[in-house]
Amino acid sequence: MTLINWLFVGYILVSIGIVAVLEQEKVLLRLALNESYRQLGYKEEATDGDNDGVVQDGTKWARKVSKKTK
């Protein structure tokens, strides 16, 4: 193989490594955000207990019921 081929292979391997690290960082950030929201009282799968059309009443995350949470 010529030098240019080796450089190209090296470039591809480094690119794959960078993408793998970025994907792992994205997953770790998502986990950290989910944990932070959970500790602050946010409930992603909240249900409307009093059937008023709003979930998480009285919190800063109060929102209208979506079809998904009914």
C-alpha positions as CSV (number, residue, x, y, z in Angstrom):
1,M,0.0,0.0,0.0
2,T,1.2,3.5,-0.7
3,L,1.5,6.3,1.8
4,I,-1.7,8.0,0.6
5,N,-3.6,4.7,1.2
6,W,-2.3,4.5,4.7
7,L,-3.2,8.1,5.4
8,F,-6.7,7.5,4.1
9,V,-7.2,4.4,6.2
10,G,-5.9,6.3,9.2
11,Y,-8.3,9.2,8.5
12,I,-11.2,6.8,8.4
13,L,-10.2,5.1,11.6
14,V,-9.8,8.4,13.4
15,S,-13.2,9.6,12.1
16,I,-14.9,6.4,13.3
17,G,-13.3,6.9,16.7
18,I,-14.4,10.5,17.0
19,V,-18.0,9.5,16.0
20,A,-18.0,6.8,18.6
21,V,-16.8,9.2,21.4
22,L,-19.4,11.8,20.4
23,E,-22.2,9.2,20.4
24,Q,-21.2,8.1,23.9
25,E,-21.0,11.7,25.1
26,K,-24.5,12.2,23.7
27,V,-25.8,9.2,25.6
28,L,-24.1,10.3,28.9
29,L,-25.5,13.8,28.5
30,R,-29.0,12.5,27.9
31,L,-28.8,10.3,31.0
32,A,-27.5,13.2,33.1
33,L,-30.4,15.5,31.9
34,N,-33.0,12.8,32.6
35,E,-31.6,12.3,36.1
36,S,-31.6,16.1,36.7
37,Y,-35.2,16.4,35.6
38,R,-36.2,13.4,37.8
39,Q,-34.5,15.0,40.8
40,L,-36.3,18.3,40.2
41,G,-39.7,16.6,39.9
42,Y,-40.2,16.3,36.2
43,K,-42.2,13.3,35.1
44,E,-41.9,12.4,31.4
45,E,-44.8,9.9,31.6
46,A,-47.1,12.0,33.8
47,T,-50.8,11.1,33.9
48,D,-53.8,13.3,34.5
49,G,-55.1,12.1,37.9
50,D,-58.0,14.6,38.2
51,N,-59.0,14.6,34.5
52,D,-58.7,18.4,34.1
53,G,-56.6,18.1,31.0
54,V,-53.3,19.1,32.6
55,V,-50.5,17.0,33.9
56,Q,-48.1,17.9,36.7
57,D,-50.5,20.6,38.0
58,G,-48.8,23.3,40.1
59,T,-45.3,22.7,38.8
60,K,-43.2,24.5,36.3
61,W,-43.7,21.5,34.0
62,A,-47.5,21.7,34.0
63,R,-48.7,21.0,30.5
64,K,-51.8,20.0,28.6
65,V,-52.5,16.3,28.3
66,S,-51.2,14.9,25.0
67,K,-52.9,12.0,23.4
68,K,-49.9,9.9,24.4
69,T,-50.4,10.4,28.1
70,K,-54.2,9.8,28.2
